Amino acid sequence: MMVSKPQLLAILALFAALAVVPLFVTDSYVRHLFIIAFVYAVIASNWNLSLGHCGVFNFGHLTFFGIGVYTAAIASKTFGVNPWVAMLLGGGTAALSALLLAAPVARLKGIYVVLVTFAFTQLVLQLVLSQSQITGGAEGMVRLPFLELGSYSFLKDFKFGYYYVGLALLAFSCLFLALVSNSSFGKSLKAVRDAEDYAAARGISVARQRILALTLSAIFTGIAGGFYAIYLRVASPEVFGFGTLSLALSMVLIGGVNTVFGPVLAALVLTFATEAMAGLQGFEDARFIVIAVAMILVLRLAPEGLVELLGKLRLSTRGART
């Protein structure tokens, strides 16, 4: 999806605002919420590359995130790899696993893609649980090494350093996705999604494009997983849970499929909304129902998500002024 000039200005304004947040917000917990939102934004926007742009119903996307988590944990704690490098290794192993998953999925359609990708998640989860001598099993891994930059420790700065690492990760991820989406390769993905037979007739290899889409969508997702593990200093099987999957999927659908920045906006909104509702009596569990209702309403009013809804509001406001 091409980014218009007003959208580009809005995106730049958003990132500029996020860049100065720690200068005014000193509460470490609020900064923590922003960091978690950045991680979810990376997960959701990259999932949109395969789901929204290519039309592959990949329900194993969170597995790439989990693989990144455990790669960084094992590399940094067991093998003593620098945490900065361990995070990047998470992206590499996630991309490799996506390539292995994409091979059998590339030629499947519909429910079969969902079943195979879901089975892949269960396979990786069982591998994590069974290899407890390496992964910590059901108890996971704790007290992972933390980030340092020279003599500067990220552990005692009230999450100031981690905030900017998370924001930089999100910025690079968005730039990567925007370049892919607006390239000839990105246009071929949309052709595969909208008219598979027509795309094949024009010489586009449907299987190859699906493999590339899945692999590319895993790179920053795996890096986000590595950052998540190093930031929280924990690697737990809970990252493969259905709750994380459903929340990330709601961010994609509410934010808008076939967009780069819609899921980013939805991740910021939903992270703080769910946290706010968790503090309200009676909404501790009902908050997920509220999110589900919000998702239905957004999809009903604007099938393209928040991006389309905001566009309609901008046009209506402009029309009212004229």
N, C-alpha and C positions, 0 to 999 in steps of 0.2 A: 504494500500500500504506500503510495507516494505521500510524502509529508508536505503539506502546504506551508506557505510562509507564516500565516497566523499560528498554525500548530507548532512550527519550529520555534517561533518566538515564545510561545507558551511553555514549551519544553525547556528552553534555555532559562526562562524565568524560574521554572520549578527547580532546576538543578542549582541555580544561583541562590535561591532561597534555602535549599537544603544545605548548601555549603556554609552558610552563616549560622545555621541553627545552633551548633555547639557553643558559639560565642555568646548566645543569649540564654540557652537552656543548659544549666549546669547540673541539673538532677540526673544522676547516673541511670536511674530506671527509665526515664523518658528517652534518654539516649539509647538505652538497650532496646526499647521498642522500635526506634528508628532503625537500628542495626538489623533486628529480626525482619522488619518490613523490607529492607534492602535485599536480604537473602531471599525472601519469598518473591520479591519482584523479579529477581534474576531467574528463579525457578519457573515462575508463571510465564514470563515473556519468552523464555527459551522453549518452553513446552508449546507455546503458540506457534513456533516455527514449524514444528512437525504436525501439530493438530490443526491450527488455523490456516497456515500458509500452504501446507502440503495435503491436508486432509487425512492424515494417518492417525487413527484412533489408538494412540500409543498410551496404554495405561501402565507402562513400566517406566515412565519418565522419572518418577520419584526414586526408582532404583538407581538411576545414574547419580542422583544426589547422595543416596546412602553409600554408594560405592566411593564417592569422593570423600565422604565422612570417614569411612574406615581406612581408606588409603592414606589420608593425612594422619590419622591416629596411629596406625601401625608404623608408617614410615618415620614419624617424629619420635614416638615413644619407644618402639621396639628397636629400630635401627639407627636412631639418633640423627635423622635427617633434619636439617634446618627447617623450622616450621614454614618459612616463606616458600621454600622449595617444595615442602610436603603438600601445601595447598595446590600448587601448580601440578604436582603429580596426580592429585585427585581429578583434575580435568583430563589428564592423559588416560588414566585407567577407565574413567567414565566413557570417554570417546571410544576406547577399544571395546568395552563391553557393549556399547551401542552398535558398533560395527558387527559384532558377533550376533547380536539380537536381530539386526536389520536383515541379515542374509536370509533367514527363513521367512521373515515378515514381508519382505519386499514384494512378493508375488501373491500374498494373501489379500482377502477383502473382507470388509464388514466385521461380523462378530468373531471371525477367526483371528483377526488381528488383536482384538481385545483379549481373547482367551490366551493367546500365545504370550502377549506382553504381560498379562496378569500372572501367568504361570512362571514367567521369568522372574518376576518380583518374589514369588514364593520360593523359587529355587535359590535365589541369592540370600533370602532371609534364613532358610534352613542351613545354608552353608555357613552363615555367620554364627548361628546358634550351635551348630555341631562342632565347629573348630574353636572351641572355647579357649584352648591353650594359646591361640593367636589373637582372637577377637574379644575374648572375655565372656563369650556366650551371652546368656540372658542378662547378666549383670553389666555388660559393656566394659568400656575402658574409661578410666578417670585420671585426673591430674595430668593431662597432656601438657606438653611444653607450650609456653606462651610466646607471643611475638616480642621481639626486641629489635631496635634500630640503633646500632652502635651501643652506647651506654644508656639509651632511653628505653625504659620498660613500659610496655603497654598495660601492665597489670595494675598499676597504681595511679593511673591518670584519669580515673572516673569515666573510662570508656571513650575518652577523647580521641585517642589514636585509632581504636577499632572503628569508631564512627567513620572516619575518613577513609579507612581501608575498605569498608563496606560500600561507601558512596562511590569510591573510585572503581570498585568492582562492578557496581551497577552501571556506571557511566560507560566503561569499556564494553560491557555486555550490550548495552543499548546501541552504541556506535557500531559494534559488530553486526547486530541484528538489522540495523537500518541499512548498512552497506549490502548485506546479503539480500534483504527484501527488495531493494531498489535495483539490484543487478539483473543481468539477463538470466542468471541462475534462479533468482527469486521469482521472476516472471514465469519461468518454466515450471516452478513448483505450483504456482497458481493454475497453470494450464493443466497439470496433472490432477489437481484437486477438482477443477470445474468440468473438465472434459477429457477424461483419461484416453478414450479411443481416438479422439481428435489429436491429442498431444502425441500419441504413438504414431499416428499417421503422418505427422509433421516431422518425424525423426527423433522425437524426444524419448529417451530410454526411461520408462516409468520406474522400473526396478532400481536403476542407478540413482535417479533423483530421490527416491524414497530412502535409499541407503544413506545418501549424502545428507539429507534433511535430518534423519535420526542421529547421525554421527555428529553433525554440527550443533544440533540442539543439546548435545550432552557435554560439550566442552566447558562452557561457563557454568552449567548446572553442577558439574563435578567440582569445579573450582569453588563454587559457592558452598558445596558440601564440605570441602576441605577447610574453608574459612570458618564455617559454622562449628566444626569440630575444634579447631584451634581457639576460636573465640570463647566457646563455652567450656573448653578443656574436657569435653565428654564425647564419647562415641557410644550410642545406645541403639538397640534394635528398634526402638520406637520411631526412628526416622523412616522406617518402612511401613508405618501404620496407616490405616485407612483415614484417620482423622487428618493427617498431614496431606494425604492425597486429595481428599474432598475439599479442603480449604484452598489448596493451590488451584484445583480445577475451577472452583467458584471465582477465583481471581481472574482466570482466563476468560470465563464466560461473562462475568459482570464487566470486566474491563473492555472486552471486545475481541473476538477472534479476527484474524487477518489484520491486526494492528500490532505495532511494536510497543507503543507507550501506554495503551489501554490497560494491560495487566499490571504495569508499574503503578499507575494511578490507583487501580483497584487494590493492589497490595498495601499501599500506604493507608487507604481508607479503611479496609477491612481489619488490618492489624490493630489499629487504634480503636475501631468500633467494637471488635470482639473483646478487647481488654477493658474498655469502658463498661460494656455490659456484664463482664465477669465480676465487676465490683458492685453491681446492683443486685439487691436481694430478689431472688426469684428468676434471675436471668443467667445464673451460672451455667445451666444446661440448655435453657431455652434460647440462648444466643445463636446456636447453630440453626435452630428453626427460623429465627429472624433472618439470618443470612440466606437460607433457602428461599424464604418468601421474597427477599430483596432481589435474589437472582431471577426468580420467576417474573417479578414486576419489570425489571430492567430488560429482560429478554422479550417481554410482551410489548413494552413501550418502544424499545430500541433494540432490535435483534443484533445490531452491531456493537452493543454495549455502551459503556459510559462515554466513549469518544463520540459516538453518534448522538447520544442524548445531549451532550454539551454542545455539539454542533447545532442541533435543533434549537436549543435555548439561545445560542448566539444569534442565529438567524431570526428567531422570533423577536429578540430584543432589538435587533437592527431594524426589523420591519415596524416595530412599535415606534421607534424614534422617527422614522420617515413618514 
